[in-house]
């Protein structure tokens, strides 16, 4: 997902309707991520977010035996364009 100046919602697309998002395990510096519902994560930049971000938000799910879901987050916002 491309991080802009406002919050972005990311939705879980999984054929198994029983799989749900549980909690955010990690997020890049300057990026706030919150599990908004069982199938939605809201990601937003914090005021001190760096100009360039190329990382991932990791979210725990209820999928048994599966690793955390990684949501790739990118941002390129030079200081002159803010």
PDB file of N, CA, C and O in Angstrom:
ATOM      1  N   UNK A   1       0.828  -1.164   0.000  1.00  0.00           N
ATOM      2  CA  UNK A   1       0.000   0.000   0.000  1.00  0.00           C
ATOM      3  C   UNK A   1       0.877   1.233   0.000  1.00  0.00           C
ATOM      4  O   UNK A   1       1.980   1.226   0.546  1.00  0.00           O
ATOM      5  N   UNK A   2       0.387   2.278  -0.608  1.00  0.00           N
ATOM      6  CA  UNK A   2       1.103   3.549  -0.660  1.00  0.00           C
ATOM      7  C   UNK A   2       0.551   4.470   0.420  1.00  0.00           C
ATOM      8  O   UNK A   2      -0.644   4.765   0.455  1.00  0.00           O
ATOM      9  N   UNK A   3       1.430   4.914   1.288  1.00  0.00           N
ATOM     10  CA  UNK A   3       1.038   5.769   2.397  1.00  0.00           C
ATOM     11  C   UNK A   3       1.090   7.222   1.965  1.00  0.00           C
ATOM     12  O   UNK A   3       2.114   7.706   1.484  1.00  0.00           O
ATOM     13  N   UNK A   4      -0.018   7.906   2.141  1.00  0.00           N
ATOM     14  CA  UNK A   4      -0.087   9.326   1.790  1.00  0.00           C
ATOM     15  C   UNK A   4      -0.114  10.170   3.046  1.00  0.00           C
ATOM     16  O   UNK A   4       0.577   9.866   4.018  1.00  0.00           O
ATOM     17  N   UNK A   5      -0.903  11.221   3.031  1.00  0.00           N
ATOM     18  CA  UNK A   5      -0.998  12.105   4.188  1.00  0.00           C
ATOM     19  C   UNK A   5      -2.171  11.753   5.101  1.00  0.00           C
ATOM     20  O   UNK A   5      -2.245  12.225   6.236  1.00  0.00           O
ATOM     21  N   UNK A   6      -3.082  10.924   4.603  1.00  0.00           N
ATOM     22  CA  UNK A   6      -4.250  10.530   5.396  1.00  0.00           C
ATOM     23  C   UNK A   6      -4.248   9.023   5.639  1.00  0.00           C
ATOM     24  O   UNK A   6      -3.445   8.290   5.063  1.00  0.00           O
ATOM     25  N   UNK A   7      -5.143   8.583   6.486  1.00  0.00           N
ATOM     26  CA  UNK A   7      -5.277   7.161   6.804  1.00  0.00           C
ATOM     27  C   UNK A   7      -5.734   6.365   5.588  1.00  0.00           C
ATOM     28  O   UNK A   7      -6.496   6.851   4.752  1.00  0.00           O
ATOM     29  N   UNK A   8      -5.251   5.141   5.515  1.00  0.00           N
ATOM     30  CA  UNK A   8      -5.621   4.204   4.450  1.00  0.00           C
ATOM     31  C   UNK A   8      -6.164   2.939   5.118  1.00  0.00           C
ATOM     32  O   UNK A   8      -5.599   2.453   6.098  1.00  0.00           O
ATOM     33  N   UNK A   9      -7.252   2.421   4.582  1.00  0.00           N
ATOM     34  CA  UNK A   9      -7.801   1.169   5.108  1.00  0.00           C
ATOM     35  C   UNK A   9      -7.369   0.026   4.194  1.00  0.00           C
ATOM     36  O   UNK A   9      -7.411   0.132   2.969  1.00  0.00           O
ATOM     37  N   UNK A  10      -6.952  -1.066   4.827  1.00  0.00           N
ATOM     38  CA  UNK A  10      -6.530  -2.265   4.107  1.00  0.00           C
ATOM     39  C   UNK A  10      -7.441  -3.392   4.564  1.00  0.00           C
ATOM     40  O   UNK A  10      -7.649  -3.587   5.762  1.00  0.00           O
ATOM     41  N   UNK A  11      -7.987  -4.138   3.600  1.00  0.00           N
ATOM     42  CA  UNK A  11      -8.944  -5.193   3.928  1.00  0.00           C
ATOM     43  C   UNK A  11      -8.345  -6.570   3.694  1.00  0.00           C
ATOM     44  O   UNK A  11      -7.601  -6.781   2.736  1.00  0.00           O
ATOM     45  N   UNK A  12      -8.675  -7.505   4.575  1.00  0.00           N
ATOM     46  CA  UNK A  12      -8.241  -8.891   4.456  1.00  0.00           C
ATOM     47  C   UNK A  12      -9.106  -9.594   3.421  1.00  0.00           C
ATOM     48  O   UNK A  12     -10.331  -9.625   3.532  1.00  0.00           O
ATOM     49  N   UNK A  13      -8.452 -10.155   2.420  1.00  0.00           N
ATOM     50  CA  UNK A  13      -9.161 -10.964   1.416  1.00  0.00           C
ATOM     51  C   UNK A  13      -8.679 -12.396   1.577  1.00  0.00           C
ATOM     52  O   UNK A  13      -7.555 -12.731   1.203  1.00  0.00           O
ATOM     53  N   UNK A  14      -9.524 -13.219   2.126  1.00  0.00           N
ATOM     54  CA  UNK A  14      -9.176 -14.606   2.390  1.00  0.00           C
ATOM     55  C   UNK A  14     -10.415 -15.455   2.104  1.00  0.00           C
ATOM     56  O   UNK A  14     -11.508 -15.117   2.558  1.00  0.00           O
ATOM     57  N   UNK A  15     -10.261 -16.553   1.359  1.00  0.00           N
ATOM     58  CA  UNK A  15     -11.427 -17.395   1.058  1.00  0.00           C
ATOM     59  C   UNK A  15     -12.039 -18.038   2.308  1.00  0.00           C
ATOM     60  O   UNK A  15     -13.219 -18.389   2.311  1.00  0.00           O
ATOM     61  N   UNK A  16     -11.245 -18.189   3.360  1.00  0.00           N
ATOM     62  CA  UNK A  16     -11.746 -18.750   4.610  1.00  0.00           C
ATOM     63  C   UNK A  16     -12.323 -17.620   5.461  1.00  0.00           C
ATOM     64  O   UNK A  16     -11.571 -16.847   6.055  1.00  0.00           O
ATOM     65  N   UNK A  17     -13.624 -17.521   5.523  1.00  0.00           N
ATOM     66  CA  UNK A  17     -14.302 -16.441   6.260  1.00  0.00           C
ATOM     67  C   UNK A  17     -14.045 -16.497   7.771  1.00  0.00           C
ATOM     68  O   UNK A  17     -14.319 -15.526   8.476  1.00  0.00           O
ATOM     69  N   UNK A  18     -13.521 -17.627   8.276  1.00  0.00           N
ATOM     70  CA  UNK A  18     -13.251 -17.754   9.708  1.00  0.00           C
ATOM     71  C   UNK A  18     -11.948 -17.053  10.113  1.00  0.00           C
ATOM     72  O   UNK A  18     -11.736 -16.786  11.296  1.00  0.00           O
ATOM     73  N   UNK A  19     -11.075 -16.752   9.146  1.00  0.00           N
ATOM     74  CA  UNK A  19      -9.803 -16.089   9.453  1.00  0.00           C
ATOM     75  C   UNK A  19     -10.062 -14.613   9.729  1.00  0.00           C
ATOM     76  O   UNK A  19     -10.728 -13.925   8.956  1.00  0.00           O
ATOM     77  N   UNK A  20      -9.517 -14.143  10.856  1.00  0.00           N
ATOM     78  CA  UNK A  20      -9.690 -12.753  11.250  1.00  0.00           C
ATOM     79  C   UNK A  20      -8.356 -12.139  11.650  1.00  0.00           C
ATOM     80  O   UNK A  20      -7.419 -12.847  12.017  1.00  0.00           O
ATOM     81  N   UNK A  21      -8.283 -10.826  11.576  1.00  0.00           N
ATOM     82  CA  UNK A  21      -7.114 -10.096  12.032  1.00  0.00           C
ATOM     83  C   UNK A  21      -7.219  -9.952  13.550  1.00  0.00           C
ATOM     84  O   UNK A  21      -8.300  -9.687  14.074  1.00  0.00           O
ATOM     85  N   UNK A  22      -6.100 -10.127  14.258  1.00  0.00           N
ATOM     86  CA  UNK A  22      -6.132 -10.102  15.717  1.00  0.00           C
ATOM     87  C   UNK A  22      -5.490  -8.837  16.283  1.00  0.00           C
ATOM     88  O   UNK A  22      -6.140  -8.062  16.984  1.00  0.00           O
ATOM     89  N   UNK A  23      -4.194  -8.633  15.969  1.00  0.00           N
ATOM     90  CA  UNK A  23      -3.506  -7.449  16.498  1.00  0.00           C
ATOM     91  C   UNK A  23      -2.292  -7.120  15.646  1.00  0.00           C
ATOM     92  O   UNK A  23      -1.747  -7.983  14.957  1.00  0.00           O
ATOM     93  N   UNK A  24      -1.881  -5.871  15.701  1.00  0.00           N
ATOM     94  CA  UNK A  24      -0.694  -5.408  14.983  1.00  0.00           C
ATOM     95  C   UNK A  24       0.527  -5.822  15.809  1.00  0.00           C
ATOM     96  O   UNK A  24       0.632  -5.486  16.989  1.00  0.00           O
ATOM     97  N   UNK A  25       1.441  -6.551  15.176  1.00  0.00           N
ATOM     98  CA  UNK A  25       2.653  -6.996  15.855  1.00  0.00           C
ATOM     99  C   UNK A  25       3.785  -5.978  15.710  1.00  0.00           C
ATOM    100  O   UNK A  25       4.557  -5.765  16.645  1.00  0.00           O
ATOM    101  N   UNK A  26       3.879  -5.354  14.540  1.00  0.00           N
ATOM    102  CA  UNK A  26       4.917  -4.341  14.330  1.00  0.00           C
ATOM    103  C   UNK A  26       4.533  -3.443  13.166  1.00  0.00           C
ATOM    104  O   UNK A  26       3.751  -3.809  12.289  1.00  0.00           O
ATOM    105  N   UNK A  27       5.120  -2.244  13.196  1.00  0.00           N
ATOM    106  CA  UNK A  27       4.923  -1.299  12.094  1.00  0.00           C
ATOM    107  C   UNK A  27       6.184  -0.453  11.982  1.00  0.00           C
ATOM    108  O   UNK A  27       6.915  -0.303  12.961  1.00  0.00           O
ATOM    109  N   UNK A  28       6.450   0.105  10.798  1.00  0.00           N
ATOM    110  CA  UNK A  28       7.643   0.931  10.626  1.00  0.00           C
ATOM    111  C   UNK A  28       7.598   2.186  11.492  1.00  0.00           C
ATOM    112  O   UNK A  28       6.527   2.643  11.891  1.00  0.00           O
ATOM    113  N   UNK A  29       8.773   2.732  11.775  1.00  0.00           N
ATOM    114  CA  UNK A  29       8.856   3.977  12.545  1.00  0.00           C
ATOM    115  C   UNK A  29       8.085   5.073  11.824  1.00  0.00           C
ATOM    116  O   UNK A  29       8.258   5.278  10.623  1.00  0.00           O
ATOM    117  N   UNK A  30       7.230   5.776  12.566  1.00  0.00           N
ATOM    118  CA  UNK A  30       6.460   6.871  11.993  1.00  0.00           C
ATOM    119  C   UNK A  30       5.166   6.444  11.326  1.00  0.00           C
ATOM    120  O   UNK A  30       4.468   7.266  10.731  1.00  0.00           O
ATOM    121  N   UNK A  31       4.841   5.154  11.423  1.00  0.00           N
ATOM    122  CA  UNK A  31       3.611   4.636  10.811  1.00  0.00           C
ATOM    123  C   UNK A  31       2.747   4.019  11.911  1.00  0.00           C
ATOM    124  O   UNK A  31       3.207   3.163  12.666  1.00  0.00           O
ATOM    125  N   UNK A  32       1.511   4.457  11.993  1.00  0.00           N
ATOM    126  CA  UNK A  32       0.574   3.917  12.980  1.00  0.00           C
ATOM    127  C   UNK A  32      -0.364   2.940  12.278  1.00  0.00           C
ATOM    128  O   UNK A  32      -0.951   3.265  11.246  1.00  0.00           O
ATOM    129  N   UNK A  33      -0.501   1.752  12.841  1.00  0.00           N
ATOM    130  CA  UNK A  33      -1.399   0.740  12.288  1.00  0.00           C
ATOM    131  C   UNK A  33      -2.295   0.210  13.407  1.00  0.00           C
ATOM    132  O   UNK A  33      -1.829  -0.090  14.505  1.00  0.00           O
ATOM    133  N   UNK A  34      -3.585   0.101  13.107  1.00  0.00           N
ATOM    134  CA  UNK A  34      -4.575  -0.345  14.085  1.00  0.00           C
ATOM    135  C   UNK A  34      -5.521  -1.330  13.410  1.00  0.00           C
ATOM    136  O   UNK A  34      -5.979  -1.093  12.292  1.00  0.00           O
ATOM    137  N   UNK A  35      -5.813  -2.433  14.091  1.00  0.00           N
ATOM    138  CA  UNK A  35      -6.825  -3.363  13.592  1.00  0.00           C
ATOM    139  C   UNK A  35      -8.168  -2.711  13.878  1.00  0.00           C
ATOM    140  O   UNK A  35      -8.579  -2.597  15.033  1.00  0.00           O
ATOM    141  N   UNK A  36      -8.853  -2.283  12.813  1.00  0.00           N
ATOM    142  CA  UNK A  36     -10.119  -1.560  12.938  1.00  0.00           C
ATOM    143  C   UNK A  36     -11.305  -2.489  13.113  1.00  0.00           C
ATOM    144  O   UNK A  36     -12.285  -2.150  13.777  1.00  0.00           O
ATOM    145  N   UNK A  37     -11.205  -3.662  12.513  1.00  0.00           N
ATOM    146  CA  UNK A  37     -12.252  -4.674  12.640  1.00  0.00           C
ATOM    147  C   UNK A  37     -11.604  -6.026  12.364  1.00  0.00           C
ATOM    148  O   UNK A  37     -10.398  -6.106  12.135  1.00  0.00           O
ATOM    149  N   UNK A  38     -12.394  -7.070  12.386  1.00  0.00           N
ATOM    150  CA  UNK A  38     -11.858  -8.420  12.193  1.00  0.00           C
ATOM    151  C   UNK A  38     -11.230  -8.625  10.818  1.00  0.00           C
ATOM    152  O   UNK A  38     -10.455  -9.563  10.632  1.00  0.00           O
ATOM    153  N   UNK A  39     -11.553  -7.758   9.847  1.00  0.00           N
ATOM    154  CA  UNK A  39     -11.007  -7.919   8.501  1.00  0.00           C
ATOM    155  C   UNK A  39     -10.479  -6.606   7.919  1.00  0.00           C
ATOM    156  O   UNK A  39     -10.393  -6.454   6.700  1.00  0.00           O
ATOM    157  N   UNK A  40     -10.122  -5.650   8.799  1.00  0.00           N
ATOM    158  CA  UNK A  40      -9.662  -4.344   8.326  1.00  0.00           C
ATOM    159  C   UNK A  40      -8.558  -3.781   9.222  1.00  0.00           C
ATOM    160  O   UNK A  40      -8.631  -3.855  10.449  1.00  0.00           O
ATOM    161  N   UNK A  41      -7.527  -3.211   8.570  1.00  0.00           N
ATOM    162  CA  UNK A  41      -6.442  -2.524   9.268  1.00  0.00           C
ATOM    163  C   UNK A  41      -6.411  -1.091   8.747  1.00  0.00           C
ATOM    164  O   UNK A  41      -6.505  -0.865   7.541  1.00  0.00           O
ATOM    165  N   UNK A  42      -6.279  -0.126   9.649  1.00  0.00           N
ATOM    166  CA  UNK A  42      -6.149   1.276   9.264  1.00  0.00           C
ATOM    167  C   UNK A  42      -4.699   1.682   9.493  1.00  0.00           C
ATOM    168  O   UNK A  42      -4.160   1.512  10.586  1.00  0.00           O
ATOM    169  N   UNK A  43      -4.073   2.222   8.448  1.00  0.00           N
ATOM    170  CA  UNK A  43      -2.671   2.622   8.496  1.00  0.00           C
ATOM    171  C   UNK A  43      -2.592   4.114   8.205  1.00  0.00           C
ATOM    172  O   UNK A  43      -3.205   4.603   7.256  1.00  0.00           O
ATOM    173  N   UNK A  44      -1.824   4.842   9.036  1.00  0.00           N
ATOM    174  CA  UNK A  44      -1.691   6.288   8.837  1.00  0.00           C
ATOM    175  C   UNK A  44      -0.296   6.752   9.231  1.00  0.00           C
ATOM    176  O   UNK A  44       0.364   6.133  10.065  1.00  0.00           O
ATOM    177  N   UNK A  45       0.146   7.852   8.619  1.00  0.00           N
ATOM    178  CA  UNK A  45       1.451   8.398   8.991  1.00  0.00           C
ATOM    179  C   UNK A  45       1.344   9.179  10.295  1.00  0.00           C
ATOM    180  O   UNK A  45       0.342   9.849  10.542  1.00  0.00           O
ATOM    181  N   UNK A  46       2.373   9.092  11.124  1.00  0.00           N
ATOM    182  CA  UNK A  46       2.440   9.903  12.327  1.00  0.00           C
ATOM    183  C   UNK A  46       3.120  11.221  11.961  1.00  0.00           C
ATOM    184  O   UNK A  46       3.768  11.306  10.918  1.00  0.00           O
ATOM    185  N   UNK A  47       2.984  12.245  12.796  1.00  0.00           N
ATOM    186  CA  UNK A  47       3.598  13.542  12.470  1.00  0.00           C
ATOM    187  C   UNK A  47       5.105  13.469  12.222  1.00  0.00           C
ATOM    188  O   UNK A  47       5.640  14.258  11.444  1.00  0.00           O
ATOM    189  N   UNK A  48       5.789  12.537  12.869  1.00  0.00           N
ATOM    190  CA  UNK A  48       7.243  12.417  12.711  1.00  0.00           C
ATOM    191  C   UNK A  48       7.651  11.355  11.686  1.00  0.00           C
ATOM    192  O   UNK A  48       8.791  10.892  11.695  1.00  0.00           O
ATOM    193  N   UNK A  49       6.726  10.970  10.808  1.00  0.00           N
ATOM    194  CA  UNK A  49       7.020   9.923   9.818  1.00  0.00           C
ATOM    195  C   UNK A  49       8.156  10.357   8.898  1.00  0.00           C
ATOM    196  O   UNK A  49       8.210  11.510   8.472  1.00  0.00           O
ATOM    197  N   UNK A  50       9.072   9.424   8.589  1.00  0.00           N
ATOM    198  CA  UNK A  50      10.156   9.765   7.674  1.00  0.00           C
ATOM    199  C   UNK A  50       9.633  10.015   6.262  1.00  0.00           C
ATOM    200  O   UNK A  50       8.543   9.572   5.900  1.00  0.00           O
ATOM    201  N   UNK A  51      10.430  10.731   5.475  1.00  0.00           N
ATOM    202  CA  UNK A  51      10.030  11.043   4.099  1.00  0.00           C
ATOM    203  C   UNK A  51       9.951   9.803   3.220  1.00  0.00           C
ATOM    204  O   UNK A  51       9.132   9.732   2.304  1.00  0.00           O
ATOM    205  N   UNK A  52      10.806   8.826   3.505  1.00  0.00           N
ATOM    206  CA  UNK A  52      10.834   7.595   2.711  1.00  0.00           C
ATOM    207  C   UNK A  52      10.594   6.404   3.628  1.00  0.00           C
ATOM    208  O   UNK A  52      11.291   6.226   4.628  1.00  0.00           O
ATOM    209  N   UNK A  53       9.609   5.597   3.281  1.00  0.00           N
ATOM    210  CA  UNK A  53       9.300   4.368   4.011  1.00  0.00           C
ATOM    211  C   UNK A  53       9.206   3.241   2.989  1.00  0.00           C
ATOM    212  O   UNK A  53       8.547   3.382   1.959  1.00  0.00           O
ATOM    213  N   UNK A  54       9.858   2.139   3.274  1.00  0.00           N
ATOM    214  CA  UNK A  54       9.762   0.932   2.446  1.00  0.00           C
ATOM    215  C   UNK A  54       9.899  -0.242   3.403  1.00  0.00           C
ATOM    216  O   UNK A  54      10.993  -0.771   3.597  1.00  0.00           O
ATOM    217  N   UNK A  55       8.788  -0.642   3.996  1.00  0.00           N
ATOM    218  CA  UNK A  55       8.803  -1.646   5.043  1.00  0.00           C
ATOM    219  C   UNK A  55       7.462  -2.366   5.079  1.00  0.00           C
ATOM    220  O   UNK A  55       6.710  -2.335   4.105  1.00  0.00           O
ATOM    221  N   UNK A  56       7.163  -3.011   6.199  1.00  0.00           N
ATOM    222  CA  UNK A  56       5.910  -3.759   6.293  1.00  0.00           C
ATOM    223  C   UNK A  56       5.289  -3.623   7.672  1.00  0.00           C
ATOM    224  O   UNK A  56       5.984  -3.476   8.677  1.00  0.00           O
ATOM    225  N   UNK A  57       3.970  -3.674   7.693  1.00  0.00           N
ATOM    226  CA  UNK A  57       3.195  -3.785   8.926  1.00  0.00           C
ATOM    227  C   UNK A  57       2.898  -5.271   9.077  1.00  0.00           C
ATOM    228  O   UNK A  57       2.435  -5.910   8.132  1.00  0.00           O
ATOM    229  N   UNK A  58       3.161  -5.822  10.254  1.00  0.00           N
ATOM    230  CA  UNK A  58       2.881  -7.235  10.504  1.00  0.00           C
ATOM    231  C   UNK A  58       1.661  -7.351  11.412  1.00  0.00           C
ATOM    232  O   UNK A  58       1.577  -6.699  12.453  1.00  0.00           O
ATOM    233  N   UNK A  59       0.716  -8.195  10.994  1.00  0.00           N
ATOM    234  CA  UNK A  59      -0.538  -8.359  11.723  1.00  0.00           C
ATOM    235  C   UNK A  59      -0.771  -9.838  12.010  1.00  0.00           C
ATOM    236  O   UNK A  59      -0.686 -10.674  11.111  1.00  0.00           O
ATOM    237  N   UNK A  60      -1.062 -10.150  13.253  1.00  0.00           N
ATOM    238  CA  UNK A  60      -1.380 -11.519  13.649  1.00  0.00           C
ATOM    239  C   UNK A  60      -2.797 -11.846  13.199  1.00  0.00           C
ATOM    240  O   UNK A  60      -3.691 -11.004  13.280  1.00  0.00           O
ATOM    241  N   UNK A  61      -3.002 -13.084  12.721  1.00  0.00           N
ATOM    242  CA  UNK A  61      -4.327 -13.535  12.316  1.00  0.00           C
ATOM    243  C   UNK A  61      -4.697 -14.794  13.098  1.00  0.00           C
ATOM    244  O   UNK A  61      -3.885 -15.341  13.845  1.00  0.00           O
ATOM    245  N   UNK A  62      -5.920 -15.235  12.914  1.00  0.00           N
ATOM    246  CA  UNK A  62      -6.382 -16.459  13.566  1.00  0.00           C
ATOM    247  C   UNK A  62      -6.090 -17.701  12.728  1.00  0.00           C
ATOM    248  O   UNK A  62      -6.485 -18.802  13.112  1.00  0.00           O
ATOM    249  N   UNK A  63      -5.406 -17.549  11.588  1.00  0.00           N
ATOM    250  CA  UNK A  63      -5.083 -18.686  10.726  1.00  0.00           C
ATOM    251  C   UNK A  63      -4.077 -19.593  11.443  1.00  0.00           C
ATOM    252  O   UNK A  63      -2.945 -19.186  11.704  1.00  0.00           O
ATOM    253  N   UNK A  64      -4.490 -20.804  11.755  1.00  0.00           N
ATOM    254  CA  UNK A  64      -3.664 -21.743  12.511  1.00  0.00           C
ATOM    255  C   UNK A  64      -2.469 -22.196  11.669  1.00  0.00           C
ATOM    256  O   UNK A  64      -2.615 -22.605  10.517  1.00  0.00           O
ATOM    257  N   UNK A  65      -1.293 -22.111  12.275  1.00  0.00           N
ATOM    258  CA  UNK A  65      -0.093 -22.587  11.610  1.00  0.00           C
ATOM    259  C   UNK A  65       0.439 -21.688  10.510  1.00  0.00           C
ATOM    260  O   UNK A  65       1.325 -22.094   9.758  1.00  0.00           O
ATOM    261  N   UNK A  66      -0.082 -20.480  10.401  1.00  0.00           N
ATOM    262  CA  UNK A  66       0.355 -19.552   9.358  1.00  0.00           C
ATOM    263  C   UNK A  66       1.134 -18.398  10.004  1.00  0.00           C
ATOM    264  O   UNK A  66       0.842 -18.006  11.133  1.00  0.00           O
ATOM    265  N   UNK A  67       2.119 -17.861   9.286  1.00  0.00           N
ATOM    266  CA  UNK A  67       2.862 -16.717   9.834  1.00  0.00           C
ATOM    267  C   UNK A  67       2.005 -15.450   9.820  1.00  0.00           C
ATOM    268  O   UNK A  67       0.916 -15.421   9.246  1.00  0.00           O
ATOM    269  N   UNK A  68       2.520 -14.417  10.460  1.00  0.00           N
ATOM    270  CA  UNK A  68       1.818 -13.130  10.493  1.00  0.00           C
ATOM    271  C   UNK A  68       1.645 -12.593   9.080  1.00  0.00           C
ATOM    272  O   UNK A  68       2.480 -12.828   8.207  1.00  0.00           O
ATOM    273  N   UNK A  69       0.559 -11.875   8.868  1.00  0.00           N
ATOM    274  CA  UNK A  69       0.284 -11.229   7.583  1.00  0.00           C
ATOM    275  C   UNK A  69       1.168  -9.998   7.468  1.00  0.00           C
ATOM    276  O   UNK A  69       1.222  -9.193   8.398  1.00  0.00           O
ATOM    277  N   UNK A  70       1.861  -9.835   6.349  1.00  0.00           N
ATOM    278  CA  UNK A  70       2.720  -8.672   6.136  1.00  0.00           C
ATOM    279  C   UNK A  70       2.090  -7.782   5.076  1.00  0.00           C
ATOM    280  O   UNK A  70       1.802  -8.227   3.966  1.00  0.00           O
ATOM    281  N   UNK A  71       1.883  -6.530   5.430  1.00  0.00           N
ATOM    282  CA  UNK A  71       1.325  -5.529   4.520  1.00  0.00           C
ATOM    283  C   UNK A  71       2.462  -4.577   4.153  1.00  0.00           C
ATOM    284  O   UNK A  71       2.946  -3.823   4.998  1.00  0.00           O
ATOM    285  N   UNK A  72       2.876  -4.615   2.910  1.00  0.00           N
ATOM    286  CA  UNK A  72       3.989  -3.776   2.454  1.00  0.00           C
ATOM    287  C   UNK A  72       3.530  -2.321   2.413  1.00  0.00           C
ATOM    288  O   UNK A  72       2.492  -2.001   1.833  1.00  0.00           O
ATOM    289  N   UNK A  73       4.321  -1.442   3.041  1.00  0.00           N
ATOM    290  CA  UNK A  73       4.008  -0.017   3.107  1.00  0.00           C
ATOM    291  C   UNK A  73       5.146   0.760   2.461  1.00  0.00           C
ATOM    292  O   UNK A  73       6.312   0.573   2.809  1.00  0.00           O
ATOM    293  N   UNK A  74       4.800   1.634   1.515  1.00  0.00           N
ATOM    294  CA  UNK A  74       5.804   2.492   0.889  1.00  0.00           C
ATOM    295  C   UNK A  74       5.349   3.942   0.968  1.00  0.00           C
ATOM    296  O   UNK A  74       4.157   4.247   0.964  1.00  0.00           O
ATOM    297  N   UNK A  75       6.345   4.829   1.041  1.00  0.00           N
ATOM    298  CA  UNK A  75       6.060   6.254   1.058  1.00  0.00           C
ATOM    299  C   UNK A  75       7.265   6.984   0.500  1.00  0.00           C
ATOM    300  O   UNK A  75       8.406   6.672   0.841  1.00  0.00           O
ATOM    301  N   UNK A  76       7.010   7.944  -0.349  1.00  0.00           N
ATOM    302  CA  UNK A  76       8.057   8.838  -0.837  1.00  0.00           C
ATOM    303  C   UNK A  76       7.480  10.234  -0.805  1.00  0.00           C
ATOM    304  O   UNK A  76       6.691  10.611  -1.671  1.00  0.00           O
ATOM    305  N   UNK A  77       7.874  11.002   0.197  1.00  0.00           N
ATOM    306  CA  UNK A  77       7.324  12.346   0.384  1.00  0.00           C
ATOM    307  C   UNK A  77       8.462  13.289   0.756  1.00  0.00           C
ATOM    308  O   UNK A  77       8.671  13.574   1.935  1.00  0.00           O
ATOM    309  N   UNK A  78       9.195  13.774  -0.234  1.00  0.00           N
ATOM    310  CA  UNK A  78      10.274  14.721   0.078  1.00  0.00           C
ATOM    311  C   UNK A  78       9.737  15.919   0.841  1.00  0.00           C
ATOM    312  O   UNK A  78       8.586  16.315   0.655  1.00  0.00           O
ATOM    313  N   UNK A  79      10.549  16.487   1.683  1.00  0.00           N
ATOM    314  CA  UNK A  79      10.153  17.603   2.533  1.00  0.00           C
ATOM    315  C   UNK A  79       9.539  18.738   1.722  1.00  0.00           C
ATOM    316  O   UNK A  79       8.597  19.375   2.193  1.00  0.00           O
ATOM    317  N   UNK A  80      10.041  19.011   0.520  1.00  0.00           N
ATOM    318  CA  UNK A  80       9.539  20.113  -0.309  1.00  0.00           C
ATOM    319  C   UNK A  80       8.093  19.913  -0.743  1.00  0.00           C
ATOM    320  O   UNK A  80       7.406  20.888  -1.046  1.00  0.00           O
ATOM    321  N   UNK A  81       7.611  18.659  -0.780  1.00  0.00           N
ATOM    322  CA  UNK A  81       6.245  18.416  -1.266  1.00  0.00           C
ATOM    323  C   UNK A  81       5.233  18.245  -0.144  1.00  0.00           C
ATOM    324  O   UNK A  81       4.056  18.018  -0.423  1.00  0.00           O
ATOM    325  N   UNK A  82       5.642  18.344   1.096  1.00  0.00           N
ATOM    326  CA  UNK A  82       4.714  18.178   2.206  1.00  0.00           C
ATOM    327  C   UNK A  82       3.841  19.374   2.403  1.00  0.00           C
ATOM    328  O   UNK A  82       3.004  19.384   3.305  1.00  0.00           O
TER     329      UNK A  82
END
